[in-house]
Amino acid sequence: MFDQADREIETWIESVLGAVKVIFAAPGGSQQGSGVNIHLMALDHKPPPTRSKTLPPLTIILRYLITAFAADDRKSHTMLGKLVVNALSSARFEAEVAPLDPATWRAFGVAPRPCFVLCVPLNIERPTQRAKPVTKPPVIEKVPLEPLSGRVFGPSDTPIADARIEVVPQGPSTQTDYRGRFELAPLPGGAGFHELRVTARDKQRLIKVARENDGEPLVVRFDNLEG
């Protein structure tokens, strides 16, 4: 993937400078002869257009640090100058000409030197998965709704007012009236269970109720409501 961009940069440098040594490494102080250092410094991501009917390719911006070296500084300056001028006028690349932070050069272990950053966009096509054609007409199944009501009692069958009844995890909820009665919004019927959380005076009970309850009222009892 990235090797494609590496080869493209190497070919570009040779087209500008002719036959020249190209080293893919961070700039160092022990290179022999003359040539160009190419170091992949960072990666950026270019977001795709917000409105697109098709899946756009991923665009990654490869940021290469370009430096030149030679026994004679004038030769390295000439090579670097040709490269940066060509990059600035290129329709394929973008060039950033700005000094690097001194801490970066210290990390490389070399003295600061002329350089520029070559930005190379790399487009990565993403395969599009087509939806399978619909060969049969859609079938719409109706789910029956079942009412659920009941009462909440404390010790000695005392009705509990303001008890909270909720369908977990994120279903409807309600509270009991002064007679301990409650009625929830109709719930989907069918096989299985609903799980209810009943809270009365900081006491809780979790109760499973069959989805098919034939409309029978639910009775919930709290035998002990003392703290």
N, C-alpha and C positions, 0 to 999 in steps of 0.2 A: 504494500500500500504506500508507505512513505518512501520506499526505495524508488518508486516511479518519479516522485518529486526530486529525489537526490540525483537521479540520472539526468533529469531535465535541467537542473541547475548546472551540473557538470558540463553538459553539452553547451549550455548558454555561455558559460565562462570561456570554453574553448573557442566559441564563435566570436567572442570579443577579443580575447588575448592570444588566440592561436594555441599551439602546443605548450602547455604549462602544467606544472605539478599542482594537483588539487588534493587537499588533505581534509577528510571529514573528521575533524577533531576540534576541541577547544583550542584557542590560540595559546601557544607555549613559547618558551624561549630557546628551544633546542633544535628548531628546524634547520636543516641544511639546504643550501642553494636558495632558490626563489620559488614562490608559488602562492597559492591562495588557501586560506583556512575557511572551512565551512562548518559552522557549529549550530545545530538545531537548539535554539534557546527556549522556545515556548510554543504552545499551541493555543489558538483562539477558535471559537466557534461562531460562525455567522448564522444567525437565526434565519429560517426560511420565511418567505412572505406569509403574512397572516391569513390572507385569503388565497386559497389555491384549491382547484377542483381535483388535482392529482397530487400524489405524494411526492413532494419535491426532494431532490437529492440532499444529502448532508453535505455541508460545506465547512471544511476545517481549514483554518489559516495557519500554515507552517511559517514560523518566524525564525529565519536563519541569520546568525551573526556572521558577517563577511569581513575578513581581514586579509591583508597581504603581507608577505615577508620576503626579504632579500638581504644580501650582505650590504648592499647600498640602499639606504633609505629612499633615495630618489627613484630607484626602480620600483620599490614597493608602492611609493606614492603614485607613480604613473599607472601601475596596474589597477590600484584601487580607484583612481580617478576615472579611468575608462569604464570600469564596471559600474560605478555609481551613476555616471552620466547616462549610460545605456539603460540602467534599471529605471531611472527617473522618467525616461522617455518611452519605456516599454508599455505596451498594451496588456501584456500578460502578467507582469509583476507589479508590485508596489514597493517603494523604497522609503525607509524612515532614516533620516539623517539627523542624528542627535547624539551627544556624548553619553556613554554609559556611566552608570553610577560607579564611583571609585571602589565601592565594596565588591562589585562584580569583578573588577580587574584583580582585586586582592584575592578573590576566590579562585581565579585562574592562576594566580601566582606569577603574574607578569606586570610590567609597567603599562600604563594606559597607552593606547595607540589608536591611530585613525581607523574608523570602522563605519559600517552602516548595517541596517537590518533589512533583509530581503523578505518580503511577505509573499508567500506562494499559496494561492487558493487551491485546495484539493477537493474535488467534487466526488462524492461517493453515492452511486445510484442505489436506491432502495427498492427491492422487489415489491411490486404491488400484488396483493392477493385479491383476486376477483371473487366476488360472492357467487356461490353456486346458484344456477338458475332455479327458480321455483317451478317444479313440475306438477305439483298437486295444489288444489285450492286450499287456502288456510282453513283450519278447523277451530272454531271458537267454542270453548267450553265455558259454560256458566258455573260459577262457584256459588252454592247456596249460602245465604247469610242466616246465621242463627242468633236469636236474641239471648242475652245472658243477664239474669237478674238474681237477686237473693237478699239475704239479711245477714247482719253481723251481730253476734251476741257476746256478752261478757259473762262473768260468773253469775250463777242463778238465772240464766237466760235473760239477763238485762240487756236491752237493745243499746248498741253503741252508736252514738251520733258522730258525724264528721270523721269516720274511719275512711281511709283512702284505699281504693281498689284500682290497680293498674295492671294491664297486660304487659308482661315483659317479653323482649327487652324494650321495645318502643311502640307499644300499642296504646289504645285509648285508656283513659282513666276517669274515675268519678269519685264521689264521696257519698257516704250514707246520710240519710235524713234523720230526723229526731227519733224515728222508729227503727233505725238501723237498716233501713231498706236502701237498695241501690239498683241501678239499671245501667248497663254498659251499652254503648252503641253496638249494633249487630256485627257479629264476627264471622269470618269465613267458616263454613261447616266442613263436613267430610271427615275422613279418617284422621286420627291423631289427637293431640291434646293442645289446649291453651294453658299457659302457666300464668297464674295470677300472683301478684304480691299484695297482701292485705296488711295495712299498717294502722294500728290503733294504739294511741297513747304510748308511742315510741316502741311498741312491740310489733314484730313482723312475723308473718307466716307466708310461706310459698306453697301454693296449692295447684295441682294439676286438674284440669277440668276437660272431660271429653268434648271434642268439637261437636259431636252429635249428642246433645243433651236433652232432646225432645222438649225443650222449653221448661224443664223442671227448675224451680228456684234453687239456688245454691245457698247452703247454710254454713256460715263460718263461726266457730266458737273460740273465744279466748278464755281459758280456764283461770289464768292468772294475769292480771294487769298491774300488779304492784311493782314499784321500781326496785 
